Amino acid sequence: MQSMFLDETNIKNLKDAQKKFNFKDDLYNLKELNSWSTHYESLNSVSDEFLSSPKTLTEDNFSFINDFENSHNEKNGKFFEKMKYKDNNNTNFDNKLTELAKNKFFTNHNINLPEQVTNKVSDKRKNEKYYDHVIKNEPTNDQLESTKGIKQITKDGDLNKIMNDIFFLCFHKNGCEYIIKKLKENDTEEKQIILNSLLIDAKSLCPDMYGSYVAQSIFDLKDEKYKERFTDAFLKHTSFLTLHTYGCRLIQKSLESLSNEYKCKIFKELEDDLITYICHQNGNHVVQKCVEVLPSKNIDTIINIIEEYLSFLSSHAYGCRIVQRIYEIGTPEQINRLNDKIIKKIHLIKNRYGNYVIQKCFEYSDDTVRLLITNEIVNDIYKLSSHKYACNIIEKILLKKEYKYKKKIIKRIVDDISEGLLRKFYDAEIANNLQKERKKFNSKNYH
């Protein structure tokens, strides 16, 4: 089904842009994506005026879900109010029912009409549909089939109208709040109708400012089958949504909630172009979530990319976050894979972002790697201690409880330490720590 709001040609353009992207030289020129928020004026909704109302929406505004009288025109409404059902005159009662039937009230209310009355109503009038061809996308047969067993609140095209109006509410600030509130309720007739309405064009909800909140709330439900149906509706657009400001939040939410089977399906949509998502301001959050929730075999795929571009990613504003995340939650085997590469890139200690990677490496690695990093620092202690970024890792080592690491640094500088050297320290905190450690060092006669 063609999307009502999502221009799918933009997805192809985005893919083309990715293929031509030079990752090593310039990863900062990725085109910014705009929100695909709905323009209500362009839709043939019967509720355009209602949705655009500046008044605050309350539950009274949505009484059409249970009270179909609100959708009737003023003429029929006034006629219904004038009806007197407690009339003792049977003849007058039949006449009134005849008039009622002609105004089509019997098709929308549970009124048992006498056979002689219903026979007077023409078949054409009985089968007339008020709202044919009003909506742009009608619910599918499967969606209508799933509403069986629900109390019949409307007939014919009117159910289509209500489902589409519910769907349009998701793109309105107050409307989306109401829909989310209804989704939090226990199983009700209204909730079931809303759930089926959201499947009309699920992929248009995902990148919208307000629609994305409704889409995210779906993954708080306990109905696993419905969540999988909703995921199937946007799955082929995972690449686009991952790079989108609002869409990336939905992908993260779905990764937290879905079964491993569907988590892997989402990752499969991303694995062919992981470098793009790792280095994108929105996409890197999705990749971080993948590292957190995916099975180990999928994380190995991410590590393969990191190993290939380790130096570049470690010094990248967004890429460094993925490397740090691997250190934080990776297995010992996965961490060792990174260490084999990172110890050869110790110069990253001077990089604005790379120094954070080295800090994580020192924090989560074994003693062998920690001693290697410490030795590299000791060999150039004077320059590194006054460097804007390198001093961070030195401070981290000095603040650790284990003396076996900071002992090497202190031993290297304790004989040469002086007031003049302390003034050269970029970070005053390091100077203070060194003074304290110097006293401890001298008192214990380490040298």
C-alpha positions as CSV (number, residue, x, y, z in Angstrom):
1,M,0.0,0.0,0.0
2,Q,1.4,3.4,-0.9
3,S,2.2,5.5,2.1
4,M,0.1,8.6,2.7
5,F,2.9,10.7,4.1
6,L,6.2,9.0,3.5
7,D,7.8,9.9,0.2
8,E,9.7,6.7,-0.5
9,T,11.8,8.3,-3.3
10,N,13.8,10.1,-0.6
11,I,14.9,6.7,0.8
12,K,16.5,5.9,-2.6
13,N,18.2,9.3,-2.7
14,L,19.5,8.7,0.8
15,K,21.0,5.3,-0.2
16,D,22.7,6.9,-3.3
17,A,24.2,9.6,-1.0
18,Q,25.6,6.9,1.3
19,K,27.3,5.0,-1.6
20,K,29.1,8.1,-2.7
21,F,30.1,9.1,0.8
22,N,33.8,9.3,1.5
23,F,34.0,8.1,5.1
24,K,37.7,8.5,5.7
25,D,38.0,12.1,4.4
26,D,34.7,13.7,5.3
27,L,32.0,12.2,7.5
28,Y,30.5,15.5,8.5
29,N,28.6,16.3,5.4
30,L,25.9,13.7,5.7
31,K,22.6,15.4,4.7
32,E,20.4,16.4,7.6
33,L,17.0,14.7,7.4
34,N,13.8,16.6,7.9
35,S,10.8,15.4,9.8
36,W,8.0,14.0,7.6
37,S,5.3,15.5,9.8
38,T,1.8,15.5,8.3
39,H,0.3,18.4,6.5
40,Y,-3.4,18.1,7.4
41,E,-4.6,20.6,4.8
42,S,-3.6,18.1,2.0
43,L,-5.6,15.3,3.4
44,N,-9.3,14.6,2.5
45,S,-10.1,13.9,6.2
46,V,-13.7,14.5,7.3
47,S,-12.1,15.7,10.6
48,D,-9.7,18.4,9.2
49,E,-11.5,21.2,11.0
50,F,-11.7,19.2,14.2
51,L,-8.0,18.3,14.2
52,S,-7.0,21.9,13.5
53,S,-9.0,23.2,16.4
54,P,-6.9,25.5,18.7
55,K,-8.9,24.3,21.7
56,T,-7.4,21.8,24.1
57,L,-8.7,18.3,23.2
58,T,-10.5,16.3,25.9
59,E,-12.1,12.9,26.0
60,D,-15.4,14.7,25.2
61,N,-14.0,15.5,21.8
62,F,-13.6,11.8,21.1
63,S,-17.1,10.6,22.0
64,F,-17.5,9.4,18.4
65,I,-15.9,6.1,19.4
66,N,-18.8,5.1,21.6
67,D,-21.5,7.6,20.6
68,F,-22.3,7.5,16.9
69,E,-25.0,10.2,17.1
70,N,-22.3,12.8,17.1
71,S,-21.5,12.0,13.5
72,H,-25.0,12.6,12.2
73,N,-26.1,15.8,10.6
74,E,-28.0,18.5,12.6
75,K,-31.3,17.7,10.9
76,N,-31.3,14.0,12.0
77,G,-30.0,15.0,15.4
78,K,-32.9,17.3,16.1
79,F,-35.4,14.8,14.8
80,F,-34.0,12.1,17.2
81,E,-34.4,14.4,20.2
82,K,-38.0,15.0,19.4
83,M,-38.9,11.3,19.3
84,K,-41.2,10.1,22.1
85,Y,-40.8,6.4,22.6
86,K,-43.3,6.1,25.4
87,D,-46.2,7.0,23.1
88,N,-49.2,4.8,24.0
89,N,-50.7,5.2,20.6
90,N,-49.5,2.2,18.5
91,T,-50.4,3.9,15.2
92,N,-48.4,7.0,16.0
93,F,-45.5,4.9,17.2
94,D,-45.4,2.9,13.9
95,N,-45.5,6.2,11.9
96,K,-42.6,7.6,13.9
97,L,-40.6,4.5,13.5
98,T,-41.2,4.7,9.7
99,E,-39.9,8.2,9.7
100,L,-37.0,7.2,11.8
101,A,-36.1,4.4,9.4
102,K,-36.2,6.8,6.5
103,N,-33.7,9.0,8.3
104,K,-31.4,5.9,8.6
105,F,-31.3,5.8,12.4
106,F,-32.2,2.1,12.5
107,T,-28.9,1.2,10.7
108,N,-26.8,2.8,13.4
109,H,-28.7,1.9,16.6
110,N,-29.9,-1.3,18.1
111,I,-33.6,-0.6,17.5
112,N,-35.9,-3.6,16.8
113,L,-38.3,-2.3,14.1
114,P,-41.6,-3.9,13.3
115,E,-41.5,-5.9,10.1
116,Q,-44.3,-3.8,8.5
117,V,-42.2,-0.7,9.1
118,T,-38.9,-1.9,7.7
119,N,-40.6,-3.2,4.6
120,K,-41.6,0.4,3.8
121,V,-38.0,1.5,3.6
122,S,-36.5,1.1,0.1
123,D,-33.5,-1.2,-0.3
124,K,-31.6,1.6,-1.9
125,R,-32.0,3.7,1.3
126,K,-31.1,0.8,3.5
127,N,-27.8,0.1,1.8
128,E,-26.8,3.7,1.2
129,K,-23.3,4.6,2.4
130,Y,-22.7,8.1,3.6
131,Y,-19.0,8.3,3.6
132,D,-17.9,6.3,0.5
133,H,-14.6,7.6,-1.2
134,V,-14.0,10.1,1.6
135,I,-10.7,8.6,2.9
136,K,-7.5,8.1,0.9
137,N,-6.5,4.7,2.4
138,E,-9.2,2.4,3.5
139,P,-8.3,-0.4,6.1
140,T,-7.5,-3.7,4.6
141,N,-9.8,-6.8,4.9
142,D,-7.5,-8.2,7.6
143,Q,-7.8,-5.1,9.7
144,L,-11.6,-5.1,9.4
145,E,-11.7,-8.8,10.0
146,S,-9.9,-8.4,13.3
147,T,-12.7,-6.1,14.6
148,K,-15.2,-9.0,14.6
149,G,-16.6,-9.7,18.0
150,I,-16.4,-6.0,18.9
151,K,-19.7,-4.3,19.7
152,Q,-20.9,-2.8,16.4
153,I,-20.7,0.9,16.9
154,T,-21.0,1.7,13.2
155,K,-21.5,0.1,9.8
156,D,-20.3,0.2,6.2
157,G,-17.9,3.1,5.4
158,D,-18.4,4.7,8.8
159,L,-15.9,2.3,10.5
160,N,-13.3,3.2,7.8
161,K,-13.9,6.9,8.6
162,I,-13.4,6.5,12.3
163,M,-10.3,4.4,11.9
164,N,-8.7,7.0,9.6
165,D,-9.7,9.8,11.9
166,I,-8.1,7.9,14.8
167,F,-5.0,7.5,12.7
168,F,-4.9,11.2,11.9
169,L,-5.0,12.1,15.6
170,C,-1.6,10.5,16.0
171,F,-0.1,13.4,14.1
172,H,-1.6,16.0,16.5
173,K,0.0,17.0,19.8
174,N,-3.1,16.6,21.9
175,G,-4.4,13.7,19.8
176,C,-1.3,11.6,20.2
177,E,-1.5,12.0,24.0
178,Y,-5.0,10.8,23.9
179,I,-4.1,7.7,21.8
180,I,-1.2,6.9,24.1
181,K,-3.5,7.1,27.1
182,K,-6.0,4.7,25.5
183,L,-3.2,2.2,24.6
184,K,-2.2,2.0,28.3
185,E,-5.7,0.8,29.2
186,N,-6.6,-2.8,29.6
187,D,-8.2,-4.6,26.6
188,T,-11.2,-2.6,25.6
189,E,-13.2,-2.2,22.4
190,E,-11.8,1.3,21.8
191,K,-8.2,0.0,22.2
192,Q,-8.7,-2.7,19.7
193,I,-10.1,-0.3,17.1
194,I,-7.1,2.1,17.8
195,L,-4.6,-0.7,17.3
196,N,-6.1,-1.6,13.9
197,S,-6.2,2.0,12.9
198,L,-2.5,2.4,13.5
199,L,-1.8,-0.3,10.9
200,I,-3.4,1.8,8.1
201,D,0.0,3.4,7.4
202,A,2.4,2.4,10.2
203,K,5.5,3.6,8.4
204,S,4.3,7.2,8.2
205,L,3.9,7.3,12.0
206,C,7.6,6.4,12.7
207,P,9.4,9.5,11.5
208,D,6.8,12.0,12.6
209,M,7.3,14.4,15.6
210,Y,4.1,13.2,17.3
211,G,3.4,10.0,15.5
212,S,6.7,8.5,16.7
213,Y,5.6,8.7,20.3
214,V,2.5,6.7,19.5
215,A,4.7,4.2,17.6
216,Q,7.1,3.9,20.6
217,S,4.2,3.3,23.0
218,I,3.2,0.2,20.9
219,F,6.4,-1.5,22.1
220,D,5.3,-1.1,25.7
221,L,2.3,-3.4,25.0
222,K,2.3,-7.1,26.0
223,D,0.9,-8.3,22.7
224,E,4.0,-9.7,21.0
225,K,2.2,-10.6,17.8
226,Y,0.9,-7.1,17.3
227,K,4.3,-5.6,17.9
228,E,5.7,-8.0,15.2
229,R,3.0,-7.0,12.8
230,F,3.8,-3.3,13.4
231,T,7.5,-3.9,12.9
232,D,6.9,-5.7,9.6
233,A,5.2,-2.6,8.4
234,F,8.3,-0.4,8.7
235,L,11.0,-3.0,8.6
236,K,12.2,-2.3,5.0
237,H,12.6,1.4,6.0
238,T,14.9,0.7,8.9
239,S,17.9,2.3,7.2
240,F,16.0,5.6,6.7
241,L,14.5,5.6,10.2
242,T,17.9,4.9,11.8
243,L,19.3,8.2,10.4
244,H,16.2,10.2,11.3
245,T,15.8,12.3,14.4
246,Y,12.5,10.7,15.5
247,G,12.8,7.5,13.7
248,C,16.0,6.4,15.5
249,R,14.2,6.5,18.8
250,L,11.6,4.1,17.5
251,I,14.3,1.7,16.3
252,Q,16.0,1.8,19.7
253,K,12.7,1.1,21.5
254,S,11.8,-1.8,19.2
255,L,15.3,-3.3,19.8
256,E,14.6,-3.2,23.5
257,S,11.2,-4.9,23.3
258,L,11.1,-7.4,20.4
259,S,12.2,-11.0,20.4
260,N,15.7,-12.0,19.4
261,E,14.3,-13.1,16.0
262,Y,13.0,-9.6,15.2
263,K,16.1,-7.9,16.7
264,C,18.2,-9.8,14.2
265,K,15.8,-8.8,11.4
266,I,16.3,-5.2,12.2
267,F,20.1,-5.6,12.4
268,K,20.1,-7.4,9.1
269,E,18.7,-4.2,7.5
270,L,21.7,-2.3,8.9
271,E,24.7,-4.6,8.7
272,D,25.5,-3.8,5.0
273,D,26.3,-0.2,5.8
274,L,27.3,-0.1,9.5
275,I,30.0,2.5,9.0
276,T,27.4,5.1,8.0
277,Y,25.3,4.5,11.1
278,I,28.2,4.4,13.5
279,C,29.4,7.8,12.3
280,H,26.0,9.5,12.2
281,Q,24.6,11.6,15.1
282,N,21.4,9.6,15.2
283,G,22.5,6.3,13.8
284,N,25.2,5.8,16.4
285,H,22.6,5.6,19.2
286,V,20.9,2.7,17.3
287,V,24.2,0.9,16.9
288,Q,24.9,1.4,20.6
289,K,21.6,-0.2,21.4
290,C,22.5,-3.1,19.0
291,V,25.6,-3.7,21.1
292,E,23.5,-3.8,24.3
293,V,20.7,-6.1,23.2
294,L,21.9,-8.3,20.3
295,P,23.3,-11.8,20.5
296,S,27.1,-12.1,20.6
297,K,27.4,-13.2,17.0
298,N,25.9,-9.9,15.8
299,I,28.2,-7.8,18.0
300,D,31.1,-9.6,16.3
301,T,29.9,-8.2,13.0
302,I,30.2,-4.7,14.5
303,I,33.6,-5.4,15.9
304,N,34.8,-6.5,12.4
305,I,34.0,-3.0,11.2
306,I,35.6,-1.3,14.2
307,E,38.8,-3.3,13.7
308,E,39.0,-2.2,10.0
309,Y,38.6,1.5,10.9
310,L,39.7,1.6,14.5
311,S,42.0,4.6,14.3
312,F,39.5,6.6,12.4
313,L,36.5,5.6,14.5
314,S,38.3,6.2,17.8
315,S,39.1,9.8,16.8
316,H,35.5,10.4,15.6
317,A,33.0,12.3,17.7
318,Y,30.3,9.6,17.2
319,G,32.4,6.6,16.3
320,C,34.3,6.7,19.6
321,R,31.1,6.1,21.5
322,I,30.7,2.7,19.8
323,V,34.2,1.6,20.6
324,Q,33.7,2.7,24.3
325,R,30.4,0.7,24.4
326,I,32.2,-2.4,23.3
327,Y,34.6,-2.1,26.2
328,E,31.8,-1.5,28.7
329,I,29.6,-4.5,27.9
330,G,31.7,-6.7,25.6
331,T,32.9,-10.2,26.5
332,P,36.6,-10.7,27.4
333,E,37.2,-12.2,24.0
334,Q,35.6,-9.2,22.2
335,I,37.6,-6.8,24.3
336,N,40.9,-8.6,23.6
337,R,40.1,-8.3,19.9
338,L,40.1,-4.6,20.2
339,N,43.1,-4.5,22.5
340,D,45.2,-6.3,19.8
341,K,44.6,-3.2,17.6
342,I,44.4,-0.4,20.2
343,I,47.8,-1.0,21.8
344,K,49.4,-0.2,18.4
345,K,47.4,3.1,18.3
346,I,48.6,4.6,21.7
347,H,49.0,7.9,20.0
348,L,45.3,8.3,20.3
349,I,45.9,9.4,23.9
350,K,46.5,12.9,22.4
351,N,43.3,13.0,20.4
352,R,40.2,14.9,21.6
353,Y,38.0,11.7,21.4
354,G,40.7,9.0,21.2
355,N,41.8,9.7,24.8
356,Y,38.4,8.5,26.0
357,V,38.8,5.2,24.2
358,I,42.3,4.7,25.8
359,Q,40.8,5.4,29.2
360,K,38.1,2.7,28.6
361,C,40.8,0.4,27.4
362,F,42.8,0.9,30.5
363,E,39.7,0.5,32.8
364,Y,38.3,-2.7,31.3
365,S,41.5,-4.6,30.2
366,D,43.7,-7.0,32.0
367,D,47.0,-6.2,33.8
368,T,49.1,-6.9,30.7
369,V,47.4,-4.2,28.6
370,R,47.4,-1.7,31.5
371,L,51.1,-2.0,32.0
372,L,51.7,-1.5,28.3
373,I,49.7,1.7,28.4
374,T,51.5,2.9,31.5
375,N,54.9,2.2,30.1
376,E,54.1,4.2,27.0
377,I,53.0,7.1,29.2
378,V,56.2,6.9,31.3
379,N,58.4,7.1,28.3
380,D,57.0,10.6,27.4
381,I,55.6,11.7,30.8
382,Y,56.7,15.3,30.6
383,K,55.0,16.1,27.3
384,L,51.9,14.0,28.0
385,S,51.3,15.4,31.5
386,S,51.0,18.9,30.1
387,H,48.9,17.9,27.1
388,K,45.3,19.1,27.0
389,Y,43.9,15.6,26.3
390,A,46.6,13.2,27.3
391,C,46.6,14.4,30.9
392,N,43.2,12.8,31.4
393,I,44.5,9.3,31.3
394,I,47.4,10.2,33.6
395,E,45.0,11.5,36.1
396,K,42.9,8.4,35.8
397,I,46.0,6.2,36.6
398,L,47.1,8.3,39.5
399,L,43.6,8.1,41.1
400,K,43.5,4.3,40.9
401,K,44.0,2.4,44.2
402,E,46.6,0.0,42.7
403,Y,50.1,1.3,43.3
404,K,51.6,-1.0,40.6
405,Y,50.5,1.4,37.8
406,K,51.0,4.8,39.3
407,K,54.2,3.7,41.0
408,K,55.9,3.7,37.5
409,I,54.8,7.2,36.8
410,I,55.7,8.6,40.2
411,K,59.1,6.8,40.2
412,R,59.8,8.4,36.8
413,I,59.2,12.0,37.9
414,V,59.7,12.0,41.7
415,D,63.4,12.9,41.5
416,D,62.8,15.7,39.0
417,I,59.6,17.1,40.4
418,S,59.8,20.8,41.2
419,E,57.6,23.8,41.5
420,G,58.4,24.9,38.0
421,L,57.3,21.6,36.5
422,L,54.0,21.7,38.4
423,R,53.2,25.1,36.8
424,K,53.5,23.5,33.4
425,F,50.7,21.0,34.1
426,Y,47.6,21.8,32.1
427,D,45.4,20.2,34.7
428,A,45.8,21.6,38.2
429,E,44.1,18.4,39.6
430,I,47.0,16.3,38.4
431,A,49.5,18.6,40.1
432,N,47.7,18.2,43.4
433,N,47.5,14.4,43.0
434,L,51.2,14.2,42.2
435,Q,52.1,16.2,45.3
436,K,50.1,13.8,47.5
437,E,51.6,10.7,45.8
438,R,55.1,12.1,46.1
439,K,54.7,12.4,49.9
440,K,53.4,8.8,50.1
441,F,56.1,7.6,47.8
442,N,58.9,9.2,49.9
443,S,57.4,8.0,53.1
444,K,57.3,4.4,52.0
445,N,60.8,4.6,50.4
446,Y,59.7,3.1,47.1
447,H,62.8,4.4,45.4
